Amino acid sequence: MQNFQGKVILITGAAGGIGATTAKLFAERGGKVVLADRDEAGAQRLAHEIGKNALPVAVDVTDAASVEAMVRAAEEEFGGLDVLVNNAGISNPKAKIEETLEANFDRVFDINIKGIYLCTRYAVPALRRRGGGVILNSASVAALVPRKHSAIYAASKGAVVTFTRALSLELAPTIRVNCVCPGTIDTDFMATVFPDGDDLASFRDRLHSSPGHGVPMERLIQTSDVAEAFAFLASDAASSISGIALPIDGARSAGDAS
Ligand SMILES: NC(=O)c1ccc[n+]([C@@H]2O[C@H](COP(=O)([O-])OP(=O)(O)OC[C@H]3O[C@@H](n4cnc5c(N)ncnc54)[C@H](O)[C@@H]3O)[C@@H](O)[C@H]2O)c1
């Protein structure tokens, strides 16, 4: 079992879904967690649940000044930063490319890749002040095996994979950089894929009644599967692992199972 005693872990998008599960897991294993989210009330609720080892911080990852203040808060309150989990992300509504709005393209790329660039840019000096650390990014199985009608989201996550690999070279040997590629998980995120409530409800029905659909392991991926992968990649057990994109998708990206 990992022990994160004495470590400070900053998680963006910590108020919901994968981020909240990840924050709780790092805190249970002894870490101090910075819960950074644009949903300030959600981050505060989770901090209350976790207790004194959690610090809620309001941030918009697309805004440089807000990101800089987030990293400063981690250093001022908890004395430094050891792990950055770039988890905040959104999808674009499923749509044909001719019907995909430019505003949606900008928003998805702003949050999913510019946000990771900004958080990394301001966190790296803080990680260096501790003598090194770990950066973990949320990509997606969509970066490896995209589905139709979500090219913008898939491309943004492809950029996350390449950003991860390039940075692992630049920041070695003191900072490790990895990303995860989760398959479909039932979180609030799905509302950004299916903004129309009816489509969302029928998608959720299909997902839960037939989790094996397209997933050879025949199971629905859980937020805890991703949190456990983040914890492993942040731990000393992964000291030789940098520059990878780890699928957490029940073998969906392994090949064609039909
Ligand atoms: N759920 C899935 O099926 C799935 C699959 C693959 C990858 N992912 C990725 O995992 C990550 C987390 O997804 P989730 O399912 O937990 O989503 P979620 O919607 O449940 O949570 C995302 C969190 O990010 C926050 N956020 C969004 N924009 C922000 C911004 N500009 N600044 C700060 N915070 C912001 C939201 O407030 C929310 O709390 C995302 O990067 C997503 O692309 C999710």
The ligand as an ORCA input file, in Angstrom:
! r2SCAN-3c Opt
* xyz 0 1
  N     -15.898     10.054    -17.409
  C     -15.335      9.494    -18.456
  O     -15.922      8.657    -19.146
  C     -13.916      9.861    -18.847
  C     -13.267      9.007    -19.759
  C     -11.964      9.323    -20.149
  C     -11.347     10.457    -19.652
  N     -12.015     11.256    -18.779
  C     -11.310     12.459    -18.310
  O     -11.185     12.423    -16.895
  C     -11.184     13.763    -16.390
  C     -12.218     13.862    -15.265
  O     -13.475     13.492    -15.786
  P     -14.762     13.193    -14.874
  O     -15.495     12.097    -15.547
  O     -14.395     13.065    -13.463
  O     -15.555     14.561    -15.129
  P     -16.532     15.417    -14.152
  O     -17.320     16.290    -15.072
  O     -17.262     14.524    -13.203
  O     -15.500     16.298    -13.319
  C     -14.689     17.269    -13.950
  C     -14.381     18.358    -12.945
  O     -13.563     19.330    -13.626
  C     -14.014     20.622    -13.226
  N     -13.658     21.591    -14.265
  C     -14.123     21.661    -15.530
  N     -13.609     22.738    -16.150
  C     -12.773     23.353    -15.269
  C     -11.955     24.510    -15.327
  N     -11.911     25.291    -16.431
  N     -11.208     24.825    -14.243
  C     -11.275     24.077    -13.111
  N     -12.058     22.975    -12.995
  C     -12.801     22.622    -14.059
  C     -15.530     20.471    -13.068
  O     -16.075     21.499    -12.242
  C     -15.631     19.081    -12.439
  O     -15.616     19.133    -11.017
  C     -11.448     14.679    -17.578
  O     -10.228     15.205    -18.045
  C     -12.064     13.742    -18.613
  O     -11.812     14.180    -19.936
  C     -13.283     10.986    -18.358
*
